Amino acid sequence: MSSEANRRRPAHTLPFEPRRRHVGTVSFLAPRAVESVPQASSETALRIGPIGRVIAGKYLLERELGVGSCGAVYRARQLALDKHIAVKVLHRSMSADPSFVERFHREARAASRLDHPSSIRVFDFGQEDDGLLYLVMEYIEGRDLHTIATQEGPLDGKRITVILMQVLAALAVAHDKGIVHRDLKPENILVTSGLSDEGEPIDLVKVCDFGIATINSADTESLRLTGSGLVVGTPEYMSPEQARGDELDGRSDLYAVGAVLYQLLTGRPPFVGETPVATAIMQVMEPLVPPSRVAPGIDPLLESICVRALAKDRNERAANAREMRAELRQVFASGSTLPPMPSVAPRSVPPETAKKKTVRAKPVARRPAPSTPPKALLAAIVAAALLALVGGVELIRAVRHRARLERAAAGAAAEMKLLMAAAGERPIVSQHGGPATGATTSP
């Protein structure tokens, strides 16, 4: 586990980090209430297991790695084997809450069922006599994806595909076992350095924190912990069906992968509202702004995969994690990936490094974003169309009225001729060729 994992970060890490990070339990469709994870009152209260404590008589806590909304993670030493492991413990305030205790045990059971090179392995879990809950995992020397993207971004398109293909491989195994992660985000993706079979340096990925994972089974306990109307997760990466409180399957995690991909390409999540509820509603209702509109120059193949993964209707996404991974593999094999170009460069990149990257970067023709007509112009066009329609109607009415008058005049003239003929009178023709008004002559 990384020393940066699950640690709160200040707002100055923008632009990669969203303006607000809403982590916890959100219930906005159910009328009962909006629930949130209880927070400890101070930083001291967050340090649940004091350094030097021996957990379960065999795990010595040596150093705190990170603190999250539910607990803290420590680097520890397994005394019997003299090796480093990671120990996660819940806040003491949560240990007193039966629902959080059950959720913690569920995480341990779910994570212990996973056995994949790209998933964090869980070795042990339990509860101390004083109520302290702990989870023992493998220790990883690395950084989470959020930290990497903030410090080194923008990431190369090929590097993005390599990382996400490993994430999808881990999710595929979890989905095969009926486990949906439900809280996949950059902070829950650990990346460490390794070597490929050819001896080249590569990124090795570990997906962690199945703390709110759903086990898709008939288990009544699982159904009770994720009851109707309760929405759990991080709103910026939450699928529309998850935001609605619907039953979830693996395609919900694919939406989260799409949100992570969107953020890696553009420097921000696809939807960020002022509140957790606002963000969740945007996931359900707001249309997606294509990544290339935010950061021109993105590889169109990567963009198409991203847009498909973020479809509101889960049936329009990839059928499963392996299908989405195959799409990314095709992009990687084609060699067509272009480096993303966020609108604002990460602040953590030194000026010297940024300058070197600018020199090496290949020029990319930027396509101007399609312009949107101003609202005033649209209103003028609509008004003109309405006026033209009204004018056309009035013109038709005038033409019809004139035709009626002409028919009436013709009928009156014909009737006058008949009356004159009946009286034996002959009309006097004027010099202009018409009958003289009021003048007649007898035969």
ZAGUMI-276512 format. One record per residue: residue in one letter; x, y, z of N, C-alpha, C in turn. Coordinates in steps of 0.05 Angstrom, whole numbers, plus 5000, padded with zeros to 4 digits. Layout:
<nodes>
aXYZXYZXYZ;...
</nodes>
This chain:
<nodes>
m501749765000500050005000501850255000;s500950454986502550704984502150875008;s504151035015503951225037501951445030;e501251465005499351674996496451564996;a496251304999493551184995491551295016;n489251365005486951445022487451685039;r489551845034490052075050488552315038;r487452485055486152725045488152915033;r487353035010489153214996487953494995;p489653704997488653974996487754044968;a486254264966485054344940487154434920;h489654484928491554584909492654374890;t491654124893492553924874490953934847;l489254134844487854174819489954214797;p489354164771486654114761485753824761;f487653634767486753354764484653284785;e484953374810482953314830480553484826;p478053384829475753544827475553754849;r473953954844473754174863472954074891;r471153884891470353764916470353464912;r471253314932471153024931469152924951;h466952804942464852714959465152424964;v466152344987466552064993464651985015;g463251765012461551675034459051555024;t456951565041454451445035452451655028;v451151635005449351844996446651714990;s444551815000441851724994440151964987;f439652004960438252244952435552184940;l435051934931432451874920430551774941;a431551654962429751574984429151825001;p426651865009425952105023426852115052;r428151895062428751885090430852105098;a433252085087435352275095437752235077;v439552415079442152385066444152295087;e445252055084447051945104449952005095;s451652045114454552085109456151925129;v458551855121460351705139461151885162;p460951795186461751965209464752025207;q465452265213468252345212469352375240;a471852315244473052355270473352645275;s473452725300473453005308476053135303;s478252995302480853115299482752915287;e485153015278487152835267488152635287;t488252715312489152535333487152305337;a484552365334482552155337482651955314;l483752045291483951865268486051655272;r487951695289490151505293489151285312;i487951085300486450885315488450695329;g490250585314492150395326494750535332;p495550575356498050715361500450555351;i502450705341504850585331506150415353;g506950175347508150005367506149795378;r503649825372501749625381501949375365;v501649145378501648885364498748795361;i497848765337495148675331495048375330;a493148255344492647965344495147815353;g496947945367499347815377501447755356;k501047855331502947785310503448005289;y502048225290502548435270503248695285;l505848775282506849015296506449265278;l504849455288504449705273506949875274;e508049945250510550105249510150385239;r508350425219508150695208505350735195;e504250975199501651025186502051095157;l500450965140500651015111498551215101;g496251205112494151385103491651365120;v489951575118487451585134485251635114;g483051485117480751525100478251585117;s475951585104473451655118472551425136;c473451185131472550955147474750855166;g477150895159479250795176482050885168;a484050755178486850825172488350575164;v490450615149492150395139494950435150;y496150215161498750225172500650025158;r503150095157505149895150505849745175;a505749485174506349325197508349095190;r509248975211511148745207509848495218;q509748295201508848035211511147895225;l510847875252513147795269514147515262;a512347325257513147055252514847025227;l514147175206515547145180517547375175;d517447585193519247815190518947945162;k516548005155516048135130513948355133;h514048555115512148775117509448695105;i507348785119504648755110503149015115;a500749045105499149285110496749205127;v496149365146493849315164491949555163;k489449495156487349695156485549655180;v485049875194483249865218481050075215;l478750025227476550215227476950415249;h475750655245475650855267474150735290;r474850805314473550685338470550765338;s469951005329467151085328465450905311;m466650805289465250625272465150335282;s467050265298467049995310464649955328;a463550185338461150165355458550145339;d458750185313456350185296456149905283;p454049755290453849485279453849475249;s452549675235452449665206455149695194;f456849865205459649895195461349645201;v460849525224462249285231461649065211;e459049035204458248835185459448895157;r459449155150460649225124463549165123;f464949205145467849145146468248845142;h466748675156467048385153466348305124;r464348445112463748375085466048445066;e467348665071469748735055471848515057;a472348425081474348225085473647965070;r471147885072470247645058470447675028;a469547905018469647954989472447954979;a474248114993476948134983478447874986;s477847715006479347465009478647264987;r476447304973475647124951477147184925;l478447414924479747504900482647404899;d483347294877486147194873487047264845;h488047494842489047594816491447774820;p493347764802495747934805495248224808;s492948324797492248604798490248674820;s489848494839488148544862489748524887;i489248704906490548684932489648424946;r491548274955490948024969490448074999;v488447945009487747965038488547705051;f490147725073491147495087489547425112;d488547625126487347575152485547805159;f483647765177481947975188480847875215;g479948065231478747985257478148235274;q477648185300476948395318478348345345;e479648555355481048545380479048545404;d480048485428478348475451477148745458;d478648965451477549235456475749335434;g475049165415473249235393474649325368;l477249345367478749435344478549235321;l477449325298477249155275479649195256;y480748975245483048995229482848815204;l484248895183484348745158487348735150;v488448505145491248475138491548415108;m493148585095493448565066496348565059;e496948505033499648525024500548815023;y503048865027504149135028505349195000;i504549414989505549494962506949764964;e509449764954510950014952510150144926;g508550354927507750484902506050734908;r504850834888503151074890500451014878;d498451164888495851124875495751284849;l493751214832493651334805493151634807;h491651724827491152004830493752164834;t495552054851498152184856499852184831;i499851964816501451944792500552144771;a497952164767496852344747497352634755;t497152694781497652964790500553044787;q502352864793505252924792506452904765;e505452724748506752664723504952724699;g502452794703500652834681501353064663;p500353074639498552874627499952624620;l498652394625499852134620499552064590;d501551924580501451834553499151634549;g497951644525495651474520496251184523;k498651094515499250814517499550734547;r500650914563500950854591498150824604;i496350994596493550984606492350714599;t492650624574491450364566492650134581;v495350144586496649924601495549904629;i495250134642494250144670491350044671;l489650144653486850074655486249794645;m487949684628487549404620488049224645;q489949294662490349134686488049164706;v487049404708484649454725482349284715;l481849284689479649124679480048824682;a482548734681483148454685482348374713;a483048544733482348484761479348494765;l477948684752475048704754473648464742;a474748364719473548134706473447894725;v475647844740475747624759473747674781;a473647924791471747984813468847944803;h468248034779465548004768464847704764;d466847544757466347264754465347134780;k466347254802465547154829463147294840;g461847464823459447594832459947844849;i462447954848463148184865463348434848;v461848634855461948894842463349094861;h465349234851466949404869465349634880;r464049784863462250004870463650264879;d466250254883467650504891470350524877;l470450454852472950474837473550764830;k475950854836476851134831479851134831;p481151354823484051354821485451294847;e484251374870485551324896485551024903;n483750874891483650584897485150414876;i486750544860488450404840491350464847;l492750264858495550294865497250214842;v499450364837501250304815504050284826;t505450074819508250034827509849974802;s512449994804514249954781515049654780;g515249564755516149284751517449254724;l518049014716519448954691517748764674;s517648814649516148644631517848394625;d516748204610518247964602520748034586;e520648264573522948344557524948514573;g524348554599526148704616525649004615;e523449094603522949374601521249464625;p521649704635520049794658517049834651;i515349734668512449754664511049824690;d508649914688506949974711505449724719;l505649644744504049424754501849534772;v499449434768497049554781495949364802;k494949484824493549334845490949494850;v488649354847486149474853485449404882;c484849614899484449564927481749674936;d481149634962478849754976476249654964;f475649404969472949304963471149334987;g471549555001470149605027467149625024;i466149715001463249734997462349564974;a463949354969463349174947460749024951;t459248984930456748834931457248554921;i456448354937456648084928453948004917;n453847964891451247904877450447624883;s448947584903447947324910445247354924;a444147134933441647144947442047184977;d444447264984445047305013443347535024;t441647465043439847665055441447875071;e443747795082445347985097446348205079;s447248125055448248325036446048515027;l443648395023441348565015440648765037;r440848675062440148845085442149075087;l444749025082446749225085446649435063;t445549355040445249545018442349575011;g440749655030437849665028436849855007;s434249835001433049994980433350294986;g434050444965434350734967436950824978;l438750644987441350724998443450724976;v444750944972446750974951449451004964;v451250824958453950824971456050854949;g457951034953460151054934461151344933;t462751404913463851664908462451784884;p460851994887459052094866460452144839;e462952244840464352314814464752074796;y464751824808465251584792462851394794;m460651484802458251324806456551294781;s455751054775454151004751451351114756;p449851174734447051274737445351074753;e445650814747443950614761444750604791;q447250644797448150644825447050894839;a446951124825445951364837442951344842;r441551194825438651154829438050944850;g440050794859439550584878438550334866;d439050294840438150044826440049814833;e439149574825440849344828443249364809;l445649294818448049334802449149074791;d450649104769452248884759454948994751;g456548834738459248914731459449164713;r457349214698457449454680457449714695;s456649704721456949944737459850014742;d461549814746464449854749465649954723;l464549864700465649954674465050254671;y462850354681462250634681464450784697;a465150674721467250804737469850804723;v470550584708472950584693472850804671;g470550834659470251054639470651324652;a469651364676470051624690472951664697;v474451454705477251484710478751544684;l478051414662479251464636478751754628;y476351844631475652124625477352324640;q477752264666479452444682482352434674;l483352194666486152174657486552324631;l484452334614484652464588484352764590;t482652854608481953144608482853294633;g483553144654484453284679482253324699;r479753234692477553274711475553044707;p473852984727471852784724469652884704;p468052704694466052794674463852964687;f463252924713461153084726462053154754;v461853414761462553504788460453714795;g458853654815456853844825457753984850;e456054164860456754314884456454144909;t454753934908454253764931454353474921;p454553274939454352994931451752934916;v449553044926446952984913446953104885;a447953354882448053484855449753324836;t452053214845453753054827452352804819;a451052674838449652424832447352464812;i445952684815443752754796444852804769;m447252944767448452994741449152724727;q450052524743450652264731448152144718;v445852204729443352084718442252254695;m442352524698440852694680442552844659;e445052924667446553114651447852964627;p447653084603449052964580452052984582;l453452804571456352794573457652994553;v459553144563461153314545463453144535;p463753104509465852924498468553024508;p470352834514473052914524474553104505;s474253074479475653244460474653534462;r472253584472471253854476472653984499;v473553824518474953924542477953954537;a479153754523481953744518482353654489;p482553844470482953774442485553614438;g485553434419487853284412487853004423;i485652914435485452654447485152444424;d486352214428486051994409483051924406;p482051934381479151884377478351594385;l480251404383479551134392479151114422;l480951244437480651244466478151394474;e477551614459475151764466472651604461;s472551444440470251284434469751074456;i471950954466471750754487470750894513;c471751134518470951284542467951354540;v467151464518464351544515462451304517;r463251084505461550844507461250744536;a463450754551463450664579461650844596;l461451104588459851294604456951324593;a456051134578453251134569451351114593;k449251274592447251274614445951004616;d445350884593444050614592446250404593;r446150234613448250034617448349844593;n446149804579446049624556447749734532;e448349994533449950104511452950094517;r453750004541456549974548457549704539;a460149654543461249394538459749184555;a459448944544457948744559459348664585;n461948674585463448594609466248714609;a467748674630470348794633472248684611;r472048434604473848324584473348444556;e470848514550470348644524471548924523;m471249074545472449334546475549324546;r476649124559479549084559480549014530;a478948854516479748794488479749044471;e477849224475477749484460480349644466;l481149654491483549804498486049664486;r485949404486488249254475488549314445;q486349354430486549424402487749694399;v487049884416488250154415491250134420;f491949974440494849944447496349814424;a495149614411496549474390496749644365;s494749824360494849984336496950204338;g497750274362499750484365498750754358;s496050794359494951054350494451244372;t495151174397494551344420496151604419;l494851824423496152084425496252174454;p498152334462498152434490495852614495;p494452594517492252774523493353054528;m491653254523492553534526490453684543;p490753664570488853804587489154104584;s486954254590486954534586488854684605;v489454554628491254674648493354464656;a495854534655497954344662497954304692;p498454054702498654014731500854184743;r500254304767502054484779504554354791;s504254084796506553954808508753894789;v508453934763510553874744512554104743;p515154064749517054274749517254414721;p517854674720517954814694519954684675;e522254584686524254464668523154224654;t521654054670520553814659518453884638;a516754084644514654164625515854264600;k518154414602519454514578520454294560;k521754094573522753874558520553724543;k518353684557516153544545515053694521;t515053954523514054124502515754094477;v518454074481520254054459519953784445;r519553574461519353304449516653244437;a514653384446511953314437511653364407;k510253184394509653214366507353414363;p507553584343505353774339502753634332;v500653704345498053584340496153804330;a495053754307493153954296490653954313;r490154184325487754214342485354294326;r483254144329480854214315479154404333;p478354624321476754804338474154674346;a473454724371470854614380468554744365;p466554594358464354704344463054924360;s462655154346461555384360458555344365;t457655444387454855434394453655704389;p451455734373450255994368449356124394;p449856384397448956524421445956504425;k445156524449442256504455440756724442;a441856974441440457194428439957144399;l442057024385441656954357439556744353;l439556544370437456334368434656454372;a434456644391431856774396431056934372;a432957074359432257234336431357064313;i432656834309431856654288429056544293;v428556464317425856364324423756584319;a424356834328422457054325421957104295;a424057104279423657154250421956934237;a422456684246420856464235417856504242;l417356584267414656624275413356854260;l414857074256413757294241413157214212;a415057054200414556964173412056794171;l411756624192409356454192406756614194;v406856814213404456974217403857144191;g406057254180405657414155404557244132;g405456994130404456824109401556764113;v400756714138397856664144396156904136;e397157154144395557394138395357434107;l397557374093397557414064395457224051;i395356984060393456794050390556884055;r390156994080387557094086386757334068;a388657514062388057744045387357664017;v388957464006388357363979385657233978;r384857083998382256953998380057164000;h380457374017378457584019378057733993;r380257803979380057933953378557763933;a379157503933377757323915374757323920;r373957323946371157333953369857593943;l371257823946370158073937369858073906;e371857973892371657963863369357793854;r368957563868366657383860364057523866;a363957673888361457813895360858033874;a362958183866362558393846361658283819;a362858053811362057933786359157833787;g358457723810355657633813353657863812;a354358093824352658333824352358433795;a354458453780354358543752352658363735;a352958103739351257923724348357953730;e347757993756344958023764343858283752;m345358503751344458753739343858723710;k345558573696345058533667342358383663;l341858183680339458033678336958203683;l337158383703334958563709334458753686;m336558863674336359053651335058913628;a335958663623334858513601331858463605;a331158403630328358353636326658603632;a327758843638326259093635326359203607;g327759073589327859163561329659413558;e331359463575333159693574335859613563;r337159803550339859753540341759953553;p343759863565345660053578347060233559;i347460473568349060663551351960623557;v353460583535356360533538357760793540;s359460823559361061063563363361063544;q364761293542367061323525369261133532;h369261043558371460873567370760573563;g368460523551367860243545366060113566;g365360243588363760133609361060263608;p359060163623356360283623356460543638;a354960743629354861003642352960983665;t353861073688352261043712349761213711;g347561083716344861223718343761313691;a344861223668343861313641342961073626;t340661063616339560843599337960973576;t337360813556335760903532333860683524;s331760753514329760553505330160493476;p329260253467329660173439327860343421;
</nodes>
